[in-house]
Amino acid sequence: MHINRRSFFKICAGGMAGTTLTLLGFTPSAALANVREYKLLRAKETRNNCTYCSVGCGMLIYSRGDGAKNAVSSIYHIEGDPDHPVSRGSLCPKGAGVLDYIHSEQRLKYPEYRAPGSDKWQRISWEEAFDRIARLMKADRDANFQQKNAQGTTVNRWTTTAMLCSSAASNETGLLDHKFARALGILALENQARLCHGPTVAALAPSFGRGAMTNNWNDIKNANVVMIMGGNPAEAHPVGFKWVIEAKTHNKAKVIVVDPRFNRSAAVADTYAPLRAGSDVAFLMGVVNYLLEHNHIQHEYVKAYTNASLIVSKGYRFEEGLFSGYDEATRKYDKTSWHYELDENGEARRDNTLTHPRCVLSLLKKHASRYTPKMVSRLCGTSQEEFLTICQTLASTSVPNRTATILYALGWTHHTNGAQIIRTAAIVQLLLGNIGMPGGGINALRGHSNVQGYTDLGLLAQSLPGYLPLPSEKQTTLSQYLQQATPSSPLPGQVNYWQNTDKFFVSLMKSFYGDNATADNQWGYDWLPKWDKSYDCMAQAEMMEKGQFNGYLIQGFNPLAAFPNKNKAFRALSRLKYMVVIDPLSTETASFWQHHGEFNDVDPAKIQTEVFRLPSSCFAEENGSVANSSRWLQWHWAAAEPPAEALHDGKILGNIFLRLRELYRQEGGTAPEPLLAMNWDYTDPSNPEPEEVARENNGQALADIYDDNGKLLLKKGQQLNSFAELRNDGTTASACWIYAGSWTPEGNQMARRDNADPSGLGAISGWAWAWPANRRILYNRASADPQGKAWDPDRKLIEWNGQRWQGYDVPDYPLTAAPEKQVGPFIMLPDGMGHLFALDKLADGPFPEHYEPMESPTGTNPLHPAQVHSPVVRIFQHDADTLGQADKFPYVATTYSITELFRHWTKHALLNAIAQPEQFVEIGVELAADKGIKAGDEIKISSQRGYIKAKAVVTKRLRRLTINDKPVDTVGIPCHWGFEGATKKGFLANTLTPSVGDANSQTPEYKGFLVNIEKV
């Protein structure tokens, strides 16, 4: 019998689903029975990693082309890598649609130019683009470069051109970005981390010593309790979320979700509690109060491993919402009193009984006591019953053999007190003894595939690679810089690993300047640009709007869609003289001057910015490494060349860099020395190979290296094995000291593919390479008790064997430091302790405190009505004038992501655009009823900054909450649409958001602002 596809489905639809065609007497024809050729039979298989979120899922990319001369590879199939230990063959809707991103109709293929006042793009050659860009940059640099400041200090800075860097390009491109910018003297150097996880580093580093995810994706399965707050991993990190389900299924873990929306993570949680966006500190400080009041803390851990017993200075106080030292005129704190009390030897005083009124634990109890369940409910809208259930669940992990892990993302970082929200979570985990433990920790879920790497490489205004600070103009000499950058320990016998700052810094200078860096010239210290103020993203927009910037280099970044207050961003870009956009895709930023109706209502003729749009490669077309959220540096390989005339980022930067150097050599100009001194000694300087840049990140010996006994450790030219081999005498070079060990004499450690897990704990040490030193769980010394035995024998990570520390993970600790020496487990902090009290490391206080968002639905703060908002919040005067009030904008808005789309990238991918074609906004059923809005209606959402229009999704996921005895509704705004892409055109969501930032990181407030809505 001959049947076709339609006939087959007719038969199945006829009620015979329980039988087979063969039993019915139907035999498919020979044509259907023929073996079809496997579509990947002659394909080239290339291993890569997903370009979207920070899970770092493994991908297998299949392409045509056998490498024959003149053959052009074409990628035609992508699937998950079943060997990958995190993703195990899975891809989420974004990753599954990545083929449509690679072949998007919005991929840029040729260099293009937009003349001042023009309404169109015109195609130009690469030579024309490079020459014109180099000319514009040199003219601006020559006219505005500062060699010395008013005090006569050498500062070598160029403050009228800025550079934004990608969060998805490789680490190797990242180092080239940094060298390119600093060689020119650019201070305004930023990456996406400023707008997403900036508060993570600002909070976690003062708490534990490093600003990164403490554990890893696989380790989540070890938890007994998983608390998800400030994030929605089921939606934003779906494949990583499998490890939450693994904990729930195989470890019987309880899953808690606290979020303004009942989201996809909440749908599988054991406990869900709503809260008002912007009230997270109040909720978490309530947890702290509960744990202390009910004595649910791990006492031995807290006493031995935290600064609970150390005594704080007599001058410290907290009254009426202000910490000691506040200066109202400058809106800053003098933090002198935020220190320990020292004895006659200069060491911190302590009280091991934990009863001294000024010991850290006593002060914390007093500070937290105001956050009663009633106050939490009043501020957050969470019922007291729901809140206490969560407290009790978390408290169950205060025993040594149970752990809780906390997962968060932008829901915590996108607030004016984002760093303090994360600090509060750190306090909770330290009290419970969950830091350093398998199944514990604070897991910052990074949003972009390599935003971790770009942060590691110091692509921020006041940073250098490896979390070294960029010198300020007040640090006039290298010795002064090192003295101020190197902490001293207030307790005897501690590791205080930052005492090696001189080794890290000198090795960086040797990597930057090579033979030009000598002891006589302070290793090139004067060539580094010295900052006078912050040139972060918010500052850049402010300065551009005032006409204080002329040029902008934008690589893999979309500031028109990402900066707070889209209209301000537009005004800023309109005042530039020139802008260079390096990107695989057409972006709203590159086309900010184009008229797109109501979505971008501008007049091109009035915009005089000269714009270059340069097509770059995407992840599938480059070799290199990316660092996922677990700090794993995974090496990936190119499966094809970039389309048409598109070039790799390194080749674009290399050509501009070389042209600038040649112009200075031929014509002279202002301060050519820092530019000419920068080491750019690659095999092909116009196109540095990722492999040689990766070796540079790791570092090498510049001379024969011997130990103290005269034993040869490394020969000249040999790759370093670890950062322990770094020297301060110019005999070693390493561009990023924390990456030392990633490419050793044994080769590329980032390319390793051993997915064995002998511990069963997810300590997969043979897959890729993790910084630092391939440690998979940070602070893992704290997983063992003070005597060196694992707190939980069933989750034994490392232990003391009588002579050394050993186990399944690389000890984050001196290998031979015996327990009786009482060396603290937090080796990157001067006192070796986890910090319940953060000392002077945060701008807004050593303890967290709840302050209202700058746009508050209540207009008051019951904790201290005289101090409603953070007194040190980051805001410019013009932006303060654009803040809305609750009488006109009564609803709390919060932005978020959805599964099918990723920021503004996937709207260029047809498959994802089909899945989510049109802009929508979520509102609760009560608010919809009040406004007469039905599902599918078009609504207008407005703030003091502007408005957007979208389709209404009416949902029970958003509850009406009672805040300070007042009903408050929440409006949920996905942030994916714009006027470029394959989706229907939409409004940029940041049209609504205020330009106000966290006091520590300047990361803007996207998650708690005020809006009004109306039916169109």
C-alpha positions, 0 to 999 in steps of 0.5 A, spaced: 500 500 500 502 506 498 501 512 503 503 519 504 505 523 510 498 526 510 494 519 509 499 517 515 496 522 519 489 521 517 489 514 519 492 516 526 487 521 527 482 515 526 482 512 532 488 507 531 493 510 535 494 503 539 495 499 533 501 499 528 500 500 521 503 493 520 498 489 524 493 493 520 496 490 513 499 496 511 506 495 509 510 502 507 513 502 500 520 501 498 521 508 497 519 509 504 524 504 507 530 506 503 536 508 508 536 515 507 543 518 508 545 521 514 545 529 514 552 529 518 555 524 514 561 528 511 560 534 516 566 537 519 564 537 527 567 543 531 566 543 539 564 550 541 560 553 547 553 557 547 554 565 546 548 567 550 548 566 558 553 564 563 551 556 563 556 555 558 553 549 555 557 545 550 555 545 542 557 541 537 557 545 530 557 541 524 559 545 517 560 543 510 567 544 507 573 539 508 578 545 508 580 544 501 583 551 498 578 556 496 573 552 499 568 556 504 565 552 510 558 553 511 555 551 518 548 548 517 547 544 524 548 545 531 546 540 537 548 540 544 554 536 546 552 530 550 559 530 553 559 536 557 558 535 564 554 541 565 549 541 559 549 534 558 547 535 551 541 540 552 540 546 549 535 551 551 530 555 546 535 560 545 541 555 544 537 551 540 536 557 535 543 559 535 543 557 527 538 563 526 543 567 529 549 565 525 545 566 519 541 572 521 539 577 515 541 582 520 548 579 520 553 585 518 557 583 512 561 589 509 564 596 512 559 601 512 559 609 513 554 614 515 556 621 514 554 627 518 546 629 517 545 623 512 539 618 512 543 612 509 548 607 510 554 607 504 558 601 503 566 603 504 572 599 504 576 596 510 582 601 508 577 607 508 574 605 514 581 604 518 584 610 515 578 615 517 577 612 524 585 612 525 585 619 523 579 621 527 582 618 533 589 621 532 586 628 531 581 627 538 587 624 542 592 630 540 587 635 541 585 633 548 590 628 551 593 630 558 600 628 559 600 632 566 594 634 571 594 641 574 599 639 580 604 636 575 603 629 576 604 625 570 597 622 568 597 620 560 590 620 559 585 621 554 578 623 556 574 625 550 574 618 547 570 612 550 570 605 549 565 599 550 567 592 550 563 586 549 560 581 554 561 575 549 567 576 545 573 571 547 578 573 553 583 573 548 579 579 544 578 582 551 586 582 553 587 586 546 581 591 548 584 592 554 591 593 551 588 597 545 585 602 550 590 603 555 595 604 550 592 610 548 590 613 555 583 611 554 580 611 561 572 611 559 573 603 558 567 599 560 564 592 559 557 590 560 558 588 567 557 595 569 550 594 567 549 587 570 553 584 575 557 590 577 554 589 585 556 582 585 564 584 585 563 590 590 559 585 595 562 578 594 569 581 594 569 584 601 565 579 604 569 573 602 575 575 598 573 574 591 567 577 587 565 571 583 560 565 584 563 561 590 561 554 587 559 552 580 553 549 576 554 542 578 555 543 585 547 545 586 545 538 586 549 537 593 544 542 596 539 541 601 535 547 600 536 552 594 533 559 595 532 563 588 531 570 589 533 576 585 533 571 579 529 566 575 534 561 572 528 556 570 527 562 565 534 565 564 538 559 565 534 553 563 539 548 562 543 550 568 536 550 572 537 542 571 541 542 577 536 545 581 531 539 579 537 534 580 537 537 587 530 536 588 529 529 585 535 526 588 537 530 594 530 531 596 532 539 596 527 544 598 526 549 593 524 556 595 523 562 590 522 569 593 520 574 587 515 579 585 512 574 580 510 567 580 515 565 575 517 559 572 522 557 577 517 558 582 512 553 578 517 548 581 518 550 588 516 548 594 515 555 597 514 561 593 513 568 597 512 574 593 515 581 595 515 588 592 521 589 587 526 593 591 525 591 598 530 585 598 534 587 603 529 588 608 527 581 607 534 578 608 535 582 614 529 579 617 532 572 615 538 574 619 534 577 625 530 570 625 537 566 625 540 570 631 534 571 635 532 563 634 540 561 635 539 558 628 547 559 627 553 554 626 556 556 632 563 553 631 563 555 624 561 563 625 566 563 631 572 560 627 571 562 620 568 569 621 569 576 624 564 575 629 568 576 635 572 582 632 571 588 636 569 594 632 572 601 633 568 606 639 567 611 633 562 606 629 555 608 630 548 607 626 543 612 628 536 614 624 538 611 617 545 614 617 552 610 619 557 614 622 562 619 618 556 622 613 558 628 610 551 631 607 555 636 603 559 631 599 554 626 600 559 621 602 562 617 608 568 618 612 569 611 613 575 612 619 570 609 624 568 603 620 574 599 622 576 594 628 579 596 634 586 595 635 591 593 641 598 596 642 601 591 637 596 594 631 592 587 631 585 587 632 582 586 639 577 580 639 572 577 644 571 569 643 565 569 648 561 573 643 558 578 648 562 584 648 557 590 646 562 592 640 564 585 637 561 584 630 556 579 632 553 584 638 553 589 633 549 585 627 544 583 632 542 590 634 542 592 627 538 586 625 533 587 631 529 592 627 527 587 621 521 583 625 517 579 621 512 584 622 516 590 619 518 585 613 511 584 611 510 591 612 516 593 607 515 587 602 508 585 602 510 578 604 505 575 609 508 573 616 507 566 615 510 565 608 516 569 611 517 565 617 516 558 613 522 560 609 526 562 615 525 556 618 527 552 612 533 556 611 535 555 619 535 547 618 541 548 614 545 551 620 547 544 622 554 541 619 551 536 615 546 540 611 547 546 606 543 551 602 545 555 596 543 561 594 542 563 586 541 570 584 542 574 578 540 581 575 534 581 580 539 583 586 544 587 582 539 592 578 537 596 584 540 602 588 542 598 594 544 592 589 551 591 593 548 591 599 542 586 597 548 581 596 552 583 602 546 581 606 545 574 603 553 573 604 551 574 612 546 569 611 550 564 609 556 565 613 551 565 619 549 558 617 556 555 615 554 555 608 560 558 604 566 553 602 561 547 603 559 543 597 551 544 596 552 551 599 555 558 597 552 564 593 552 563 586 551 569 582 548 567 575 552 571 570 547 573 564 552 573 558 557 568 556 563 571 557 561 577 562 565 574 567 571 573 563 571 581 561 570 583 568 576 578 570 580 582 565 579 589 568 575 592 562 572 597 567 574 604 568 578 603 574 580 596 573 586 592 571 586 585 569 586 580 575 582 585 579 588 590 580 586 597 581 588 602 576 592 607 579 589 614 581 592 621 579 593 621 587 598 615 587 604 619 583 609 613 584 609 606 583 611 605 591 605 609 593 600 605 589 603 598 591 603 601 599 595 603 598 593 597 594 597 592 598 593 590 605 596 589 611 593 584 616 590 585 622 591 578 625 597 574 626 599 568 621 594 570 616 595 568 608 593 575 606 594 573 599 593 580 596 600 581 599 603 579 593 600 585 589 607 587 587 608 580 583 601 581 580 602 588 578 610 588 575 608 581 571 602 585 568 607 591 566 612 586 563 606 583 559 604 590 557 610 593 556 615 588 555 622 590 554 620 597 555 618 596 562 624 596 567 626 597 574 628 604 572 622 607 569 618 603 575 616 598 570 612 603 565 608 605 571 607 612 568 605 610 561 598 607 565 593 612 564 591 615 571 584 617 573 581 623 576 574 620 577 569 615 575 568 614 567 563 609 568 557 608 563 553 613 567 558 618 567 559 617 560 552 618 558 552 624 562 559 627 559 557 626 552 550 629 553 554 635 556 559 635 550 565 632 553 566 626 549 567 626 542 569 619 540 566 612 542 568 605 540 563 600 541 564 593 541 559 588 541 555 593 546 548 596 545 548 602 549 542 605 546 538 599 548 542 598 555 543 604 558 538 607 563 534 612 560 534 611 552 532 618 551 538 621 555 542 615 551 540 618 544 541 625 546 548 623 548 550 619 542 547 625 538 553 630 541 558 625 539 563 627 533 564 620 531 562 613 533 565 606 531 561 600 532 564 593 531 558 588 531 556 582 528 549 584 528 545 591 526 544 594 533 539 600 535 545 604 537 549 603 530 542 606 527 540 611 533 540 616 528 535 613 523 527 615 524 523 609 525 517 612 527 514 612 534 519 607 536 525 612 534 522 619 532 528 622 530 530 627 525 537 624 521 539 631 518 539 634 525 544 629 528 552 630 526 555 624 529 559 620 524 558 613 524 562 607 522 559 600 522 564 594 522 562 587 521 565 582 526 565 575 527 561 571 532 562 566 537 562 560 532 567 563 527 573 564 532 577 560 536 578 562 544 576 562 551 570 564 555 569 564 562 562 561 564 559 563 571 563 557 575 569 561 573 571 555 568 575 558 562 572 553 556 576 553 549 572 553 543 574 553 536 571 556 529 567 552 525 567 557 519 570 564 517 566 570 518 561 572 512 563 576 506 568 581 508 566 581 516 573 580 520 575 578 527 575 583 532 582 582 533 584 584 526 579 590 526 583 592 533 590 590 530 589 594 524 586 601 527 592 600 532 597 599 527 595 605 523 595 609 529 602 607 531 604 608 524 601 615 524 605 617 530 611 615 528 611 618 521 607 625 523 609 625 531 603 628 535 601 628 543 605 623 547 606 618 543 610 614 548 605 610 551 602 608 545 609 606 542 611 602 548 605 597 549 607 590 547 604 588 540 609 583 538 604 578 535 606 573 529 601 578 525 600 584 529 594 586 524 591 579 526 593 576 533 592 569 534 588 567 540 592 562 542 598 567 542 594 572 546 592 566 551 599 564 552 600 572 554 594 572 559 597 566 562 604 568 562 611 566 562 618 566 565 622 572 562 629 569 565 631 562 568 627 562 575 630 559 581 627 557 588 630 559 594 634 553 594 637 554 587 633 549 584 631 551 577 623 552 576 622 555 569 627 556 563 626 563 560 621 563 555 617 557 559 609 558 560 608 559 568 604 553 571 601 558 576 601 565 579 605 562 585 611 563 580 610 570 579 616 575 581 616 582 582 623 583 579 621 583 572 623 576 570 616 574 569 610 576 565 603 575 566 597 579 563 592 576 568 595 573 574 588 569 576 589 566 569 596 563 570 595 556 570 590 556 564 596 555 559 602 551 562 608 548 559 603 542 558 599 546 553 592 549 553 588 547 560 582 550 557 581 545 552 581 539 557 575 534 556 575 529 562 568 529 565 570 524 570 567 526 577 570 521 582 567 524 588 560 524 585 560 531 588 560 535 581 568 537 582 570 535 575 577 538 575 579 535 568 574 539 564 576 546 562 580 550 567 577 554 573 580 560 576 584 561 581 588 555 580 583 550 577 579 550 584 572 549 583 569 551 590 572 557 593 574 557 600 573 550 600 578 550 607 571 552 610 568 545 608 572 542 614 572 544 621 577 547 625 581 540 626 581 539 619 575 534 618 570 535 613 564 538 617 559 533 613 563 526 612 558 524 606 560 531 602 568 530 603 571 535 599 578 536 602 581 534 609 587 535 613 591 528 612 596 530 618 601 533 613 597 536 607 591 538 605 588 534 600 581 531 596 577 532 590 578 539 589 584 543 589 585 546 596 583 554 596 589 554 602 596 553 603 597 546 602 601 545 608 598 550 613 596 545 619 589 546 623 593 548 629 596 554 626 589 557 625 590 560 618 583 563 616 580 560 610 578 566 607 585 567 604 584 573 600 581 577 606 587 580 610 584 577 616 582 571 613 575 571 616 568 571 612 566 578 613 559 579 617 562 586 618 565 589 611 569 594 614 570 600 609 570 596 603 563 599 601 560 606 600 554 605 603 555 602 610 559 596 613 552 593 614 546 592 609 540 597 610 534 597 607 533 604 603 527 605 598 528 605 591 529 612 588 522 612 586 518 609 591 510 607 591 510 609 599 514 615 599 517 614 606 521 609 610 518 606 616 525 604 619 527 611 619 522 616 615 528 622 615 532 618 611 528 614 606 533 613 600 540 611 600 544 617 602 550 616 597 546 613 591 549 615 585 545 620 581 546 626 577 542 633 578 539 633 571 537 625 572 534 627 579 529 632 576 526 626 572 524 622 578 517 620 578 512 620 584 507 615 586 501 620 585 502 620 578 506 614 577 503 609 582 505 602 580 512 599 581 515 596 574 520 591 574 524 589 568 526 581 566 528 576 561 524 571 558 526 564 555 525 565 548 529 571 547 536 574 550 537 581 551 537 584 544 540 579 540 535 573 539 530 578 536 535 577 530 534 570 530 528 568 526 526 562 530 526 566 536 522 571 533 517 567 531 516 564 538 516 571 541 514 576 535 511 582 539 512 586 545 508 585 551 507 587 558 505 583 564 499 586 569 496 583 575 488 581 574 486 586 579 490 592 576 487 590 569 480 590 572 481 597 575 483 599 568 478 595 564 484 592 560 483 585 557 488 580 555 491 582 548 489 590 549 494 595 547 496 599 553 501 605 554 506 604 560 509 611 562 514 614 566 517 620 568 522 619 562 518 617 556 513 611 554 512 605 551 506 601 548 505 593 548 500 588 548 497 586 555 498 580 558 493 579 564 496 574 569 495 572 576 503 571 577 503 578 579 499 579 586 497 586 589 501 587 595 500 591 601 506 595 602 505 600 609 498 599 609 497 601 602 495 597 596 501 596 590 501 593 584 507 591 580 508 591 572 512 586 569 516 589 563 520 584 558 526 588 555 527 584 549 524 588 543 527 594 539 527 597 532 532 592 529 531 585 528 526 580 525 521 581 530 516 586 530 518 593 531 518 595 539 520 600 544 526 600 548 524 598 555 529 602 558 525 608 555 522 608 562 528 606 567 531 612 571 538 614 570 540 612 578 545 607 580 548 603 586 553 607 590 558 602 590 558 599 582 554 605 579 550 599 576 543 602 574 536 601 577 532 597 572 528 593 577 524 598 581 521 604 578 514 607 578 510 607 572 503 609 570 499 605 565 493 606 560 489 603 555 490 605 548 
